[in-house]
Amino acid sequence: MPSAVTIEFVRFDAVAKPAQASAEAGPSVLVAFAGDDLALSAKTREILGSAASRYERAAAAANFKGKNGSALDILAPEGLGFDRLLVMGTGKGPKKDAVEDTLPDHAGLGGALMGRLGRGVRVTVLFDLPDAPADPAVAATELALGMELRAYRFDVYRTKKKDDAEREGPVNVAIAVADPAAANAARERRAGLAEGVGLARSLVNEPPNVLYPESFAARVGELTKLGVEVEILDDAQMRALGMGALLGVGQGSDRPSRLVVMRWAGVGGQGETKPVAFIGKGVTFDTGGISIKPAAGMEDMKGDMAGAACVVGLMHALAARKAKVNAIGAIGLVENMPGGKAQRPGDIVKSMSGQTIEIINTDAEGRLVLADVLWYVQDKYKPAFMIDLATLTGAIMVALGQEHAGLFSNDDELADRLIKVGKETGEKVWRLPLGPAYDKLIDSKFADMKNTGGRHGGSITAAQFLQRFVNKVPWAHLDIAGTGMGSLANDINQSWGSGWGVRLLDRLVADYYEEK
């Protein structure tokens, strides 16, 4: 999809009254930020000039206090030369001992701003906050990222004309900062990130008759334009590798399954530096199979591939900014359907690892897909770590709601790093336990294990199942059932598909695993 917003950084002294433009160019908007009790920065007051006092009178009339998330919109402000003056409230500055919910959220601020602007406007943003951020250049790029993320829309299948009252067209933004060169350098480190999130969102939003294993794999092939190597394994190749767990899930569908492996070599040969590896569950539609789901809400199961979508979006982001890291992205793509060839409760399948699995519930299918992909990646690529993402269990939503993804790990350092970058990006994770007592719940009388441990600790036993296929490689499992699809709307996302995880993992790589 073409970008709905274009952004550039300019100097404060470049801010001037907008030149006269045609009606098609859209109205001009000047954006300023006010802290608690209407506080404006000195630079903002200087640029506003006499309009600053008029802003204070308008704020008093509208009872605007500068609280975080509030906004004051002044139309045709006298003397400024702009069609609108939009003042965004930032509230009080962050506390010294900030916890996760009080960390500065400049991306959220950018998203909230974008939500107030509308389409088809020319915008000048005075990015000089009353409470100066620790790194103004990075904060400005986060604001820009938030604007780009909020601008995302998925309306490719809507054929009705737009409401005449809704203005269309791109949003052209100039963000005035003290040091445009520093802001541009910081933005380079985020190049392709908004596109990666948008790609992940669009994959999740696509209908299942359009996005199925073969067509999903074909779309991943487009990453070759960015220098990503893409390999697609079909049913026959996976059967030769012994991937009985993955293939068992897809055998009830007319759509053949696929395994897609993406390789980004940002620091040279794969044999010289251990790659980092990301694995995604890609069930393009999940009926539950023979253990069929209730009809109500089943349409949401088109999003059961949100983990795979995140991995694709992440690989796009890493390649777009030419990240100095070797990375593997692997996604198992299947469609879980009932039918004469579908696997049954009671079946026993043999995974690529050689371990056998008794099928108790065909709706516990995602872990079967991941089992073979995890084993394949650790065996072939010997990665530094593996992180898998999956809309795996409804139980994680019972435990955590939609505010956090569930985190399970066999490595404390990896888990701690994920928790930290989760707080920094707002894509928060919460670590849950693993242990031998939970492991016993998936022991089987007839096979090496069974694919579900029952009602109690459902998210934990699913993670215990996956741990049997990582072969002691440092590993983390992210259960994103509550965050990957149908997630709560927020300042940076109004879409059903959230693209959750792309920002989290991109930051993880940038902060800890990328060569400087």
C-alpha positions in Angstrom: 0.0 0.0 0.0 1.3 3.5 -0.7 2.3 5.5 2.3 -0.5 7.8 3.6 2.0 10.2 5.3 5.4 11.7 4.2 7.7 13.1 6.9 10.8 15.3 6.8 12.8 17.0 9.6 13.5 20.7 9.3 15.2 23.4 11.4 13.1 25.6 13.7 14.2 28.7 11.7 12.8 27.1 8.6 9.2 27.3 10.0 7.4 30.1 8.3 3.9 30.9 7.2 2.8 28.4 4.5 2.8 29.6 1.0 -0.5 29.9 -0.7 -1.4 26.6 -2.3 -4.3 25.2 -4.3 -7.3 23.7 -2.5 -6.1 20.2 -3.6 -3.0 20.7 -1.4 -5.2 20.7 1.7 -5.3 23.0 4.7 -2.2 23.9 6.7 -1.8 22.9 10.3 0.7 24.1 12.9 1.2 21.7 15.8 2.6 22.7 19.2 2.8 20.8 22.5 1.7 22.0 25.9 2.6 20.4 29.2 0.7 20.4 32.4 -1.1 23.7 33.2 -0.7 24.9 29.6 3.2 25.2 29.7 4.8 25.9 26.3 8.5 25.7 25.6 10.5 28.9 25.0 11.0 28.0 21.4 7.3 27.3 20.8 6.4 30.7 22.4 8.9 32.4 20.2 7.5 31.0 17.0 3.8 31.5 18.0 4.5 35.1 18.9 1.3 37.0 19.7 -0.7 33.9 19.0 0.6 32.4 22.3 -1.7 34.7 24.3 -4.7 33.9 22.0 -3.9 30.2 22.6 -4.2 30.8 26.4 -7.5 32.5 26.0 -8.8 29.7 23.8 -7.5 27.1 26.3 -9.4 28.8 29.2 -12.6 28.9 27.1 -12.3 25.2 26.3 -11.1 24.2 29.7 -7.9 22.8 28.1 -5.3 22.0 30.8 -2.6 20.3 28.7 -3.3 16.9 30.1 -1.7 14.0 28.4 -3.9 12.9 25.4 -5.9 16.1 25.3 -5.9 18.5 22.4 -7.0 22.0 21.6 -7.9 22.8 17.9 -8.0 26.5 17.0 -9.3 27.2 13.5 -8.1 30.1 11.4 -5.8 31.4 14.1 -5.2 35.1 13.6 -1.6 36.2 12.6 -0.1 32.7 12.2 -0.9 32.2 8.5 -1.9 28.6 9.2 -5.5 27.3 8.7 -5.3 25.4 12.1 -3.3 25.6 15.3 -3.4 22.2 17.0 -2.0 22.1 20.5 -1.4 18.6 21.9 -1.3 18.0 25.7 1.7 16.0 27.0 0.8 16.2 30.7 3.4 16.0 33.5 7.0 14.9 32.7 8.0 11.3 33.4 8.9 10.3 37.0 12.5 9.8 37.9 11.9 6.2 38.9 9.6 5.4 36.0 8.0 2.0 35.6 6.6 0.5 32.4 3.4 2.5 32.3 5.0 5.9 32.9 7.9 5.7 30.4 7.8 8.4 27.8 5.7 7.2 24.8 6.7 9.5 21.9 5.3 7.0 19.4 2.0 7.1 21.1 2.1 10.9 21.1 2.7 10.8 17.3 -0.1 8.4 16.8 -2.5 10.5 18.9 -1.5 13.5 16.8 -2.1 11.7 13.6 -5.5 10.7 14.8 -6.4 14.4 15.2 -5.1 15.6 11.9 -7.4 13.9 9.3 -6.3 13.3 5.7 -5.1 15.6 3.0 -3.4 18.2 5.2 0.0 20.0 5.3 1.5 19.8 8.8 4.3 21.6 10.6 5.1 20.1 14.0 7.1 22.1 16.5 8.9 19.3 18.3 10.1 21.1 21.3 8.4 19.5 24.3 8.0 21.4 27.6 9.7 18.4 29.3 12.7 17.9 27.1 13.4 14.2 26.3 16.8 12.7 27.1 17.5 12.2 23.4 15.5 14.7 21.3 16.5 13.2 18.0 15.4 9.7 19.0 12.2 11.0 20.5 11.4 12.9 17.3 11.9 9.7 15.2 9.6 7.9 17.6 7.0 10.6 17.1 7.4 10.2 13.3 7.1 6.4 13.6 3.9 6.7 15.6 2.4 9.0 13.0 3.2 6.4 10.3 1.8 3.6 12.2 -1.5 5.4 13.0 -1.8 6.3 9.3 -2.2 2.6 8.3 -5.5 1.6 6.8 -6.7 -1.7 5.3 -9.5 -0.9 2.9 -8.5 -2.7 -0.3 -11.8 -4.7 -0.4 -14.2 -1.8 0.2 -15.8 -0.7 -3.1 -18.3 1.9 -1.8 -17.3 5.5 -2.3 -16.0 7.4 0.7 -18.2 9.9 2.5 -18.0 13.2 0.7 -17.3 14.9 4.1 -14.1 12.8 4.5 -11.1 14.5 2.9 -8.7 12.2 1.1 -5.1 12.5 0.2 -1.6 12.2 1.8 -0.5 13.9 5.0 2.7 15.9 4.4 4.5 16.5 7.6 7.5 18.7 8.4 8.8 18.1 12.0 10.9 21.1 13.2 13.7 20.0 15.5 16.9 21.5 16.9 19.2 19.1 14.9 17.6 17.7 11.7 20.8 15.8 10.9 20.7 13.9 14.2 17.0 13.1 13.7 17.6 11.8 10.2 20.4 9.6 11.4 18.2 8.2 14.1 15.4 7.6 11.6 17.8 5.7 9.4 18.1 3.2 12.2 14.3 2.7 12.0 14.1 2.6 8.2 11.5 0.1 7.0 10.1 -0.4 10.5 6.7 1.1 9.8 6.6 -0.7 6.5 7.4 -4.0 8.3 4.6 -3.4 10.9 2.2 -2.5 8.1 3.1 -5.6 6.1 2.4 -7.8 9.2 -0.9 -6.1 9.8 -2.0 -6.5 6.2 -1.2 -10.2 6.2 -3.3 -10.7 9.3 -6.1 -8.6 7.9 -6.3 -10.5 4.6 -9.3 -12.9 4.1 -8.5 -16.7 4.2 -9.7 -17.2 0.6 -7.0 -14.8 -0.5 -4.2 -15.7 2.0 -3.6 -19.4 2.3 -0.3 -21.4 2.5 0.7 -21.1 -1.1 -0.3 -17.5 -1.6 1.3 -16.5 1.7 4.5 -18.2 0.6 4.4 -16.3 -2.7 4.1 -13.0 -0.9 7.1 -13.8 1.3 9.0 -14.2 -2.0 8.7 -10.5 -2.5 11.3 -10.0 0.2 14.0 -11.0 -2.3 13.7 -7.5 -3.6 15.4 -6.3 -0.4 18.1 -8.9 -0.5 16.4 -11.6 1.6 17.0 -15.2 0.5 13.7 -17.1 0.5 13.4 -20.8 0.3 9.9 -22.5 0.1 9.6 -26.2 1.0 6.5 -28.1 -0.3 4.7 -31.1 1.1 7.0 -33.6 -0.6 10.1 -32.0 0.7 8.7 -31.7 4.3 7.7 -35.4 4.1 11.2 -36.3 3.2 12.5 -34.4 6.2 10.0 -36.3 8.5 7.8 -33.4 9.4 4.9 -35.5 10.4 3.6 -33.1 13.1 3.3 -30.1 10.7 1.9 -32.1 7.8 -0.6 -33.8 10.1 -2.3 -30.5 10.8 -2.7 -29.6 7.1 -3.7 -33.0 5.7 -7.5 -32.3 6.0 -7.2 -29.2 3.7 -7.2 -29.1 -0.1 -4.6 -26.3 0.3 -1.1 -27.9 0.6 1.2 -26.8 3.4 4.4 -24.9 3.1 7.5 -24.1 5.1 9.1 -20.8 4.2 12.7 -20.0 5.4 14.0 -16.4 5.1 17.7 -15.7 5.4 19.2 -12.2 5.9 23.0 -12.1 5.9 23.8 -8.7 7.2 27.4 -9.5 8.4 28.6 -12.0 5.9 28.6 -15.8 5.6 26.1 -17.7 7.7 28.8 -20.1 8.8 31.0 -17.4 10.4 28.5 -15.8 12.7 25.6 -17.7 14.4 22.3 -16.3 13.2 19.5 -15.2 15.4 16.3 -17.0 14.5 12.6 -16.2 14.6 9.9 -18.8 14.0 6.2 -18.1 13.4 3.0 -20.1 13.6 1.2 -19.6 10.3 -2.2 -21.3 10.4 -3.9 -19.4 7.7 -7.3 -20.5 8.9 -8.1 -22.7 11.9 -11.5 -24.4 12.1 -10.1 -26.6 14.9 -10.2 -29.6 12.6 -12.2 -32.6 13.8 -12.3 -30.9 17.2 -14.2 -28.1 15.5 -14.6 -24.7 17.0 -18.0 -23.1 17.7 -19.3 -21.1 14.7 -19.6 -17.8 16.6 -16.4 -15.8 16.0 -14.7 -18.4 13.8 -14.1 -15.8 11.2 -11.4 -14.4 13.5 -9.4 -17.6 12.9 -8.1 -16.0 9.7 -5.7 -14.3 12.1 -4.2 -17.5 13.5 -1.1 -16.8 11.4 -0.2 -13.5 13.3 3.1 -15.1 14.5 4.2 -15.8 11.0 3.1 -12.3 9.8 5.3 -10.8 12.5 8.3 -12.8 11.4 7.8 -11.6 7.8 7.4 -8.0 8.9 10.5 -8.3 11.1 12.6 -9.7 8.2 11.4 -6.8 6.0 12.4 -4.3 8.7 15.9 -5.8 9.2 16.6 -6.0 5.4 15.2 -2.5 4.8 17.6 -0.9 7.2 20.4 -3.3 6.2 20.8 -4.5 9.8 24.2 -5.8 10.6 23.1 -9.2 11.8 22.6 -12.6 10.4 18.9 -13.6 10.8 16.7 -16.5 10.0 13.0 -16.3 9.7 11.0 -19.5 9.4 7.2 -19.9 9.2 5.1 -23.0 9.0 2.1 -22.4 6.8 -1.0 -24.7 7.1 -4.7 -24.7 6.9 -6.5 -26.7 9.6 -9.7 -28.1 8.2 -12.0 -31.0 8.9 -12.5 -33.7 6.3 -12.1 -37.3 5.3 -8.3 -36.9 5.4 -8.0 -34.8 8.5 -6.2 -36.2 11.5 -8.3 -37.5 14.4 -8.1 -37.3 18.2 -6.2 -40.5 19.1 -3.9 -40.4 16.1 -0.1 -40.6 16.8 2.2 -38.6 14.6 6.0 -38.7 14.4 7.8 -35.3 14.4 11.0 -34.4 12.6 12.9 -34.8 15.9 11.8 -38.5 16.0 9.6 -37.9 19.0 6.0 -39.2 18.7 2.9 -37.2 19.6 -0.6 -38.4 20.6 -3.3 -36.1 19.2 -5.7 -35.4 22.0 -7.3 -32.3 20.5 -6.9 -31.3 16.8 -7.5 -27.7 17.8 -4.2 -27.7 19.7 -2.5 -27.6 16.3 -0.2 -24.6 16.4 2.3 -26.4 18.7 2.5 -29.2 16.2 3.5 -26.8 13.4 6.0 -25.1 15.6 7.5 -28.4 16.8 8.8 -29.3 13.4 9.9 -25.8 12.4 11.8 -25.3 15.7 13.6 -28.6 15.3 14.4 -27.8 11.6 15.9 -24.4 12.5 18.0 -25.5 15.4 19.3 -28.6 13.5 20.2 -26.8 10.3 21.2 -23.3 11.3 22.6 -23.8 14.9 21.3 -20.3 15.9 22.4 -18.1 18.8 18.9 -18.2 20.0 15.3 -18.9 18.8 12.2 -16.9 19.5 8.9 -18.2 18.3 5.6 -16.3 18.1 2.2 -17.9 18.0 -1.4 -17.1 18.6 -1.3 -20.3 20.6 -3.7 -20.5 23.5 -6.9 -18.8 24.6 -5.6 -19.5 28.1 -3.1 -16.7 27.8 -5.9 -14.2 27.4 -7.5 -15.5 30.5 -4.3 -14.9 32.4 -3.0 -11.7 30.9 -5.9 -10.1 28.9 -4.7 -8.2 25.9 -2.2 -5.9 27.6 0.8 -8.4 27.6 2.0 -11.3 25.5 3.0 -14.4 27.5 6.7 -15.0 27.7 8.2 -18.4 28.3 12.0 -19.0 28.1 14.8 -21.4 29.0 17.3 -18.5 29.1 17.1 -15.8 31.7 19.3 -13.3 29.8 17.1 -13.6 26.7 13.9 -13.3 28.7 15.2 -10.2 30.6 16.1 -8.5 27.3 12.7 -9.1 25.9 11.0 -7.7 29.0 13.2 -4.6 28.8 12.6 -3.8 25.1 8.9 -4.6 25.7 8.7 -1.8 28.1 10.6 0.6 25.8 8.4 -0.2 22.7 5.1 -0.6 24.5 4.9 -4.2 23.2 4.9 -5.6 26.7 5.5 -9.2 27.7 5.0 -11.0 31.0 7.1 -14.0 32.0 5.3 -17.2 33.1 6.9 -20.3 34.6 8.2 -23.5 33.1 9.0 -26.6 35.1 9.0 -30.4 35.4 5.7 -30.6 37.2 4.0 -28.9 34.3 5.9 -31.2 31.9 4.3 -34.3 33.4 0.9 -33.0 32.3 1.7 -33.7 28.6 3.2 -37.2 29.1 1.2 -39.8 27.1 0.4 -43.5 27.8 0.8 -44.3 24.1 3.4 -41.9 22.7 6.3 -39.7 23.9 3.9 -36.9 24.6 0.4 -35.7 23.9 -0.5 -32.4 22.3 -2.5 -30.9 25.2 -2.3 -31.2 28.9 -5.9 -30.3 29.8 -7.6 -27.2 31.1 -5.2 -26.2 33.9 -2.1 -24.2 33.0 -3.0 -24.5 29.3 -0.5 -21.8 28.1 2.3 -23.3 30.3 1.8 -26.9 29.1 1.8 -25.6 25.5 5.2 -24.0 26.1 6.4 -27.1 27.8 5.5 -29.0 24.7 7.5 -26.6 22.5 10.5 -26.8 24.8 10.9 -30.5 23.9 11.9 -29.4 20.4 14.5 -26.7 21.0 17.3 -29.1 22.0 18.8 -26.7 24.7 19.2 -23.8 22.3 18.5 -20.5 24.1 14.8 -20.0 23.3 11.8 -17.9 24.1 8.2 -18.5 23.2 5.8 -15.6 22.9 2.1 -16.4 23.1 0.4 -13.5 21.2 -3.2 -14.8 21.2 -4.3 -11.6 22.9 -2.1 -9.1 21.1 -1.6 -10.4 17.6 -5.1 -10.1 16.3 -8.3 -8.3 17.4 -6.1 -6.4 19.8 -7.2 -3.3 21.7 -7.2 -0.1 19.6 -4.6 2.4 20.8 -2.9 5.6 19.6 -0.7 3.8 17.1 -3.1 1.2 15.8 -6.7 1.2 14.9 -6.5 -2.0 12.7 -7.7 -5.5 13.6 -4.3 -6.9 12.7 -1.9 -5.2 15.0 1.5 -6.2 13.6 2.5 -6.9 17.3 6.0 -8.1 17.8 7.8 -6.4 14.9 8.8 -3.4 16.9 9.7 -5.5 19.9 12.0 -7.9 18.0 13.5 -5.2 15.8 14.5 -3.3 19.0 15.9 -6.5 20.6 18.1 -7.1 17.6 19.3 -3.5 17.4 20.1 -3.2 21.1 21.8 -6.5 21.7 22.6 -8.5 18.6 23.5 -6.2 15.9 27.1 -5.3 15.1 27.8 -1.6 15.8 
